């Protein structure tokens, strides 16, 4: 599959064992959406200096029930933990209180993370049980949601029926979500977990604005799910904004992702460019202020000094 080409590990989870000692991924029930075995292994690898007890406290904080919050508030809270690490209070051997920060994702070396794609993944809500088409996990956390329709089906149906239903019946899956992809095999669109249908957009170009745009599921997946790009999108191209209807989550559109990355590259070469970054064109309504916010956010995290 395409995801195997992108070097994800892949498994059909229709017959996944849940609960007990032989649980496939360490899930106790299908209400859990984190894969405990993968999360624990990843946190131990990324935080070799930390005690197992500290790692367990971080896992508990990541897995905490956020059902009392709105979906988007829960998502913002989890996103902060992903980005800044989980702060854990523990005691050292002398009984003194210590504060540790547990890294959840390696933002600088995407290959250092565990990328896993599960198909036919069962999740239970308080009343209903649902089977998701494809869920992409990074270090055991479900950051990517992909809903596929039959080739003659409208993608809009995937949004109006399936996605809406999942958000209501198995909301805990979306506490962690970074990106949603909807496709019928021919067309494909990508958006955030709060985006209305009209804000789901095509992803036609992978590397540069000059290349011939192609609307296809393959272009979209290569353009957003290749490991370096996915980690970049999650870290630097996600924003939360207080809008008129309440809090919303914004993820970059294709032109913003390419343009901001071109501008960031120009900034790194600013001496050779004699202080110029170049020009980033936007048509009216194509999100200049978000592009500026993405750019500032990326520079603050990625360009030292």
BELTAQUI-V837858 format. One record per pair of residues at least 24 apart in sequence whose ideal C-beta (glycine too) atoms are under 10 Angstrom apart, sorted by the first residue. I is the first residue (numbers start at 0). J is the second residue. If there is no record, write none. Layout:
i=I j=J
i=I j=J
This chain:
i=0 j=116
i=0 j=118
i=0 j=133
i=0 j=220
i=1 j=116
i=1 j=216
i=1 j=217
i=1 j=220
i=1 j=221
i=1 j=224
i=2 j=114
i=2 j=115
i=2 j=116
i=2 j=118
i=2 j=133
i=2 j=135
i=2 j=143
i=2 j=145
i=2 j=220
i=2 j=224
i=3 j=116
i=4 j=217
i=4 j=220
i=4 j=221
i=4 j=225
i=5 j=114
i=5 j=116
i=5 j=220
i=5 j=221
i=5 j=224
i=5 j=225
i=5 j=226
i=5 j=228
i=5 j=229
i=6 j=110
i=6 j=114
i=6 j=225
i=6 j=226
i=7 j=113
i=7 j=114
i=7 j=115
i=7 j=116
i=7 j=117
i=7 j=135
i=7 j=136
i=7 j=137
i=7 j=143
i=7 j=224
i=7 j=225
i=7 j=226
i=7 j=229
i=8 j=37
i=8 j=113
i=8 j=114
i=8 j=115
i=8 j=116
i=8 j=117
i=8 j=136
i=9 j=114
i=9 j=115
i=9 j=116
i=9 j=117
i=9 j=118
i=9 j=133
i=9 j=135
i=10 j=115
i=10 j=116
i=10 j=117
i=10 j=118
i=10 j=119
i=10 j=120
i=11 j=117
i=11 j=118
i=11 j=119
i=11 j=120
i=12 j=115
i=12 j=116
i=12 j=117
i=12 j=118
i=12 j=119
i=12 j=120
i=12 j=121
i=12 j=130
i=12 j=131
i=12 j=134
i=13 j=117
i=13 j=118
i=13 j=119
i=13 j=120
i=13 j=121
i=13 j=130
i=14 j=119
i=14 j=121
i=15 j=117
i=15 j=119
i=15 j=120
i=15 j=121
i=17 j=121
i=17 j=123
i=23 j=117
i=24 j=115
i=24 j=117
i=24 j=120
i=24 j=136
i=24 j=139
i=25 j=139
i=26 j=121
i=26 j=122
i=28 j=122
i=28 j=123
i=29 j=120
i=29 j=121
i=29 j=122
i=29 j=123
i=29 j=124
i=29 j=128
i=29 j=129
i=29 j=130
i=29 j=169
i=30 j=64
i=30 j=122
i=30 j=123
i=30 j=124
i=30 j=125
i=30 j=128
i=30 j=169
i=30 j=171
i=31 j=62
i=31 j=122
i=31 j=123
i=31 j=171
i=32 j=62
i=32 j=120
i=32 j=122
i=32 j=123
i=32 j=131
i=32 j=134
i=32 j=136
i=32 j=139
i=32 j=140
i=32 j=141
i=32 j=169
i=32 j=170
i=32 j=171
i=32 j=172
i=32 j=173
i=32 j=174
i=32 j=175
i=32 j=176
i=33 j=58
i=33 j=61
i=33 j=62
i=33 j=136
i=33 j=138
i=33 j=139
i=33 j=140
i=33 j=141
i=33 j=171
i=33 j=174
i=33 j=175
i=34 j=113
i=34 j=115
i=34 j=117
i=34 j=120
i=34 j=134
i=34 j=136
i=34 j=138
i=34 j=139
i=34 j=140
i=34 j=141
i=35 j=62
i=35 j=139
i=36 j=139
i=37 j=113
i=37 j=115
i=37 j=136
i=37 j=137
i=37 j=138
i=37 j=139
i=37 j=140
i=38 j=62
i=38 j=103
i=38 j=113
i=38 j=136
i=38 j=137
i=38 j=138
i=38 j=139
i=38 j=140
i=39 j=138
i=39 j=139
i=40 j=113
i=40 j=138
i=40 j=139
i=41 j=102
i=41 j=103
i=41 j=104
i=41 j=105
i=41 j=111
i=41 j=112
i=41 j=113
i=41 j=136
i=41 j=137
i=41 j=138
i=41 j=139
i=41 j=140
i=42 j=85
i=42 j=101
i=42 j=102
i=42 j=103
i=42 j=104
i=42 j=138
i=42 j=139
i=44 j=102
i=44 j=105
i=44 j=111
i=44 j=112
i=44 j=113
i=44 j=138
i=45 j=84
i=45 j=101
i=45 j=102
i=45 j=103
i=45 j=104
i=45 j=105
i=45 j=108
i=45 j=111
i=45 j=112
i=45 j=138
i=46 j=84
i=46 j=85
i=46 j=99
i=46 j=100
i=46 j=101
i=46 j=102
i=46 j=103
i=48 j=99
i=49 j=87
i=49 j=89
i=49 j=99
i=49 j=100
i=49 j=101
i=49 j=102
i=50 j=87
i=50 j=89
i=50 j=90
i=50 j=91
i=50 j=92
i=50 j=97
i=50 j=99
i=52 j=87
i=52 j=89
i=52 j=90
i=53 j=85
i=53 j=87
i=53 j=88
i=53 j=89
i=53 j=97
i=53 j=99
i=53 j=100
i=53 j=101
i=54 j=85
i=54 j=87
i=54 j=99
i=54 j=101
i=55 j=87
i=55 j=89
i=56 j=85
i=56 j=86
i=56 j=87
i=56 j=88
i=56 j=89
i=56 j=99
i=56 j=101
i=57 j=84
i=57 j=85
i=57 j=86
i=57 j=87
i=57 j=99
i=57 j=100
i=57 j=101
i=57 j=102
i=57 j=103
i=58 j=85
i=58 j=101
i=58 j=103
i=58 j=139
i=59 j=85
i=59 j=87
i=60 j=85
i=60 j=86
i=60 j=87
i=60 j=101
i=60 j=103
i=61 j=85
i=61 j=101
i=61 j=103
i=61 j=138
i=61 j=139
i=61 j=140
i=61 j=174
i=61 j=175
i=62 j=139
i=62 j=140
i=62 j=171
i=62 j=174
i=63 j=174
i=64 j=171
i=64 j=174
i=65 j=170
i=65 j=171
i=65 j=174
i=65 j=175
i=66 j=124
i=66 j=125
i=66 j=170
i=66 j=171
i=66 j=174
i=68 j=170
i=68 j=174
i=69 j=170
i=69 j=193
i=69 j=245
i=69 j=246
i=70 j=166
i=70 j=167
i=70 j=170
i=70 j=171
i=70 j=172
i=70 j=173
i=70 j=174
i=70 j=176
i=70 j=192
i=70 j=193
i=70 j=246
i=70 j=248
i=71 j=173
i=71 j=174
i=71 j=191
i=71 j=192
i=71 j=193
i=71 j=239
i=71 j=245
i=71 j=246
i=71 j=247
i=71 j=248
i=72 j=174
i=72 j=239
i=72 j=245
i=72 j=246
i=73 j=170
i=73 j=171
i=73 j=173
i=73 j=174
i=73 j=175
i=74 j=173
i=74 j=174
i=74 j=175
i=74 j=176
i=74 j=177
i=74 j=191
i=74 j=192
i=74 j=193
i=74 j=237
i=74 j=239
i=74 j=246
i=74 j=248
i=75 j=174
i=75 j=237
i=75 j=239
i=75 j=246
i=75 j=248
i=76 j=174
i=77 j=103
i=77 j=140
i=77 j=142
i=77 j=173
i=77 j=174
i=77 j=175
i=77 j=176
i=77 j=177
i=78 j=142
i=78 j=174
i=78 j=175
i=78 j=176
i=78 j=177
i=78 j=233
i=78 j=234
i=78 j=237
i=78 j=238
i=78 j=239
i=78 j=248
i=79 j=239
i=80 j=104
i=80 j=140
i=80 j=175
i=81 j=106
i=81 j=137
i=81 j=138
i=81 j=140
i=81 j=142
i=81 j=175
i=81 j=177
i=81 j=233
i=81 j=234
i=81 j=237
i=82 j=106
i=82 j=233
i=82 j=234
i=82 j=235
i=82 j=237
i=82 j=300
i=102 j=138
i=103 j=137
i=103 j=138
i=103 j=139
i=103 j=140
i=104 j=137
i=104 j=138
i=104 j=140
i=104 j=142
i=104 j=230
i=104 j=233
i=104 j=234
i=105 j=137
i=105 j=138
i=105 j=230
i=106 j=230
i=106 j=231
i=106 j=233
i=106 j=234
i=106 j=235
i=106 j=300
i=106 j=301
i=107 j=230
i=107 j=234
i=107 j=300
i=107 j=301
i=108 j=226
i=108 j=227
i=108 j=230
i=109 j=137
i=109 j=225
i=109 j=226
i=109 j=227
i=109 j=228
i=109 j=229
i=109 j=230
i=109 j=231
i=109 j=233
i=109 j=234
i=110 j=226
i=110 j=227
i=110 j=230
i=111 j=138
i=111 j=226
i=111 j=230
i=112 j=136
i=112 j=137
i=112 j=138
i=112 j=140
i=112 j=226
i=112 j=229
i=112 j=230
i=113 j=137
i=113 j=138
i=113 j=139
i=113 j=140
i=114 j=138
i=114 j=142
i=114 j=143
i=114 j=224
i=114 j=226
i=114 j=229
i=114 j=230
i=115 j=139
i=115 j=141
i=116 j=143
i=116 j=145
i=116 j=224
i=117 j=141
i=118 j=145
i=118 j=147
i=120 j=144
i=120 j=172
i=121 j=169
i=122 j=165
i=122 j=168
i=122 j=169
i=122 j=171
i=122 j=172
i=123 j=168
i=123 j=169
i=123 j=171
i=124 j=165
i=124 j=167
i=124 j=168
i=124 j=169
i=124 j=170
i=124 j=171
i=124 j=172
i=125 j=168
i=125 j=169
i=125 j=170
i=125 j=171
i=126 j=167
i=126 j=168
i=127 j=164
i=127 j=165
i=127 j=167
i=127 j=168
i=127 j=169
i=128 j=168
i=128 j=169
i=129 j=161
i=129 j=164
i=129 j=165
i=129 j=168
i=129 j=169
i=129 j=172
i=131 j=161
i=131 j=165
i=131 j=169
i=131 j=172
i=132 j=157
i=132 j=161
i=132 j=180
i=132 j=182
i=133 j=180
i=133 j=182
i=134 j=172
i=134 j=175
i=134 j=176
i=135 j=176
i=135 j=177
i=135 j=178
i=135 j=180
i=135 j=220
i=135 j=224
i=135 j=229
i=136 j=175
i=137 j=175
i=137 j=177
i=137 j=226
i=137 j=229
i=137 j=230
i=137 j=233
i=139 j=175
i=140 j=174
i=140 j=175
i=140 j=176
i=140 j=177
i=141 j=171
i=141 j=172
i=141 j=173
i=141 j=174
i=141 j=175
i=141 j=176
i=141 j=177
i=142 j=175
i=142 j=176
i=142 j=177
i=142 j=178
i=142 j=229
i=142 j=230
i=142 j=232
i=142 j=233
i=143 j=175
i=143 j=176
i=143 j=177
i=143 j=178
i=143 j=179
i=143 j=180
i=143 j=220
i=143 j=223
i=143 j=224
i=143 j=229
i=143 j=233
i=144 j=172
i=144 j=173
i=144 j=175
i=144 j=176
i=144 j=177
i=144 j=178
i=144 j=179
i=144 j=180
i=144 j=181
i=144 j=192
i=145 j=178
i=145 j=179
i=145 j=180
i=145 j=181
i=145 j=182
i=145 j=187
i=145 j=189
i=145 j=216
i=145 j=219
i=145 j=220
i=145 j=224
i=146 j=179
i=146 j=180
i=146 j=181
i=146 j=182
i=146 j=183
i=147 j=180
i=147 j=181
i=147 j=182
i=147 j=183
i=147 j=184
i=147 j=187
i=147 j=216
i=148 j=181
i=148 j=182
i=148 j=183
i=148 j=184
i=148 j=186
i=149 j=183
i=149 j=184
i=150 j=182
i=150 j=183
i=150 j=184
i=150 j=185
i=150 j=186
i=151 j=183
i=151 j=184
i=151 j=185
i=152 j=182
i=152 j=183
i=152 j=184
i=153 j=183
i=153 j=186
i=154 j=180
i=154 j=181
i=154 j=182
i=154 j=183
i=154 j=184
i=154 j=185
i=154 j=186
i=154 j=187
i=154 j=188
i=154 j=196
i=154 j=199
i=155 j=181
i=155 j=183
i=155 j=188
i=155 j=196
i=155 j=199
i=156 j=181
i=156 j=183
i=157 j=181
i=157 j=182
i=157 j=183
i=157 j=188
i=157 j=196
i=157 j=199
i=158 j=188
i=158 j=190
i=158 j=194
i=158 j=195
i=158 j=196
i=158 j=199
i=159 j=196
i=162 j=190
i=162 j=192
i=162 j=194
i=162 j=196
i=162 j=199
i=163 j=196
i=166 j=192
i=166 j=193
i=173 j=248
i=176 j=248
i=177 j=223
i=177 j=229
i=177 j=230
i=177 j=232
i=177 j=233
i=177 j=234
i=177 j=236
i=177 j=237
i=177 j=248
i=177 j=250
i=178 j=223
i=178 j=224
i=178 j=229
i=178 j=232
i=178 j=233
i=178 j=236
i=178 j=237
i=178 j=250
i=179 j=250
i=180 j=216
i=180 j=219
i=180 j=220
i=180 j=223
i=180 j=224
i=181 j=216
i=181 j=219
i=182 j=215
i=182 j=216
i=182 j=219
i=182 j=220
i=183 j=216
i=184 j=215
i=184 j=216
i=184 j=217
i=185 j=214
i=185 j=215
i=185 j=216
i=186 j=214
i=186 j=215
i=186 j=216
i=186 j=219
i=187 j=214
i=187 j=215
i=187 j=216
i=187 j=217
i=187 j=218
i=187 j=219
i=187 j=220
i=187 j=222
i=187 j=223
i=188 j=214
i=188 j=216
i=188 j=219
i=189 j=219
i=189 j=220
i=189 j=222
i=189 j=223
i=189 j=224
i=189 j=232
i=189 j=250
i=189 j=251
i=189 j=252
i=189 j=253
i=190 j=248
i=190 j=249
i=190 j=250
i=190 j=252
i=191 j=237
i=191 j=238
i=191 j=239
i=191 j=247
i=191 j=248
i=191 j=249
i=191 j=250
i=191 j=251
i=192 j=247
i=192 j=248
i=192 j=250
i=193 j=239
i=193 j=240
i=193 j=242
i=193 j=244
i=193 j=245
i=193 j=246
i=193 j=247
i=193 j=248
i=193 j=249
i=193 j=250
i=194 j=247
i=194 j=248
i=194 j=249
i=194 j=250
i=195 j=244
i=195 j=247
i=198 j=247
i=198 j=249
i=198 j=250
i=198 j=252
i=199 j=252
i=200 j=250
i=200 j=251
i=200 j=252
i=200 j=253
i=200 j=254
i=200 j=255
i=201 j=252
i=201 j=253
i=202 j=251
i=202 j=252
i=202 j=253
i=202 j=254
i=202 j=256
i=203 j=253
i=203 j=254
i=204 j=253
i=204 j=254
i=204 j=256
i=204 j=257
i=205 j=253
i=205 j=257
i=206 j=257
i=206 j=260
i=207 j=257
i=207 j=260
i=207 j=261
i=208 j=253
i=208 j=254
i=208 j=257
i=208 j=258
i=208 j=261
i=208 j=279
i=208 j=280
i=209 j=257
i=210 j=257
i=212 j=253
i=218 j=253
i=219 j=253
i=222 j=253
i=222 j=256
i=222 j=257
i=223 j=250
i=223 j=251
i=223 j=253
i=223 j=256
i=228 j=256
i=228 j=260
i=231 j=256
i=231 j=259
i=231 j=260
i=231 j=263
i=231 j=297
i=231 j=301
i=232 j=256
i=232 j=293
i=234 j=296
i=234 j=297
i=234 j=300
i=234 j=301
i=235 j=259
i=235 j=260
i=235 j=263
i=235 j=293
i=235 j=294
i=235 j=296
i=235 j=297
i=235 j=298
i=235 j=299
i=235 j=300
i=235 j=301
i=236 j=260
i=236 j=289
i=236 j=290
i=236 j=292
i=236 j=293
i=236 j=296
i=236 j=297
i=237 j=293
i=237 j=296
i=238 j=289
i=238 j=292
i=238 j=293
i=238 j=296
i=240 j=288
i=240 j=289
i=240 j=292
i=249 j=286
i=249 j=289
i=249 j=292
i=249 j=293
i=250 j=289
i=250 j=293
i=251 j=286
i=251 j=289
i=251 j=290
i=251 j=293
i=252 j=285
i=252 j=286
i=252 j=289
i=252 j=290
i=254 j=279
i=254 j=280
i=254 j=281
i=254 j=282
i=254 j=285
i=254 j=286
i=254 j=290
i=255 j=279
i=255 j=281
i=255 j=285
i=255 j=286
i=255 j=287
i=255 j=289
i=255 j=290
i=255 j=291
i=255 j=292
i=255 j=293
i=255 j=294
i=256 j=290
i=256 j=293
i=258 j=285
i=258 j=287
i=258 j=290
i=258 j=293
i=258 j=294
i=259 j=289
i=259 j=290
i=259 j=291
i=259 j=292
i=259 j=293
i=259 j=294
i=259 j=295
i=259 j=296
i=259 j=297
i=259 j=298
i=260 j=293
i=260 j=294
i=260 j=297
i=262 j=290
i=262 j=291
i=262 j=293
i=262 j=294
i=262 j=297
i=262 j=298
i=263 j=293
i=263 j=294
i=263 j=297
i=263 j=298
i=263 j=301
i=263 j=302
i=266 j=294
i=266 j=297
i=266 j=298
i=266 j=301
i=266 j=302
i=267 j=298
i=267 j=301
i=267 j=302
i=269 j=302
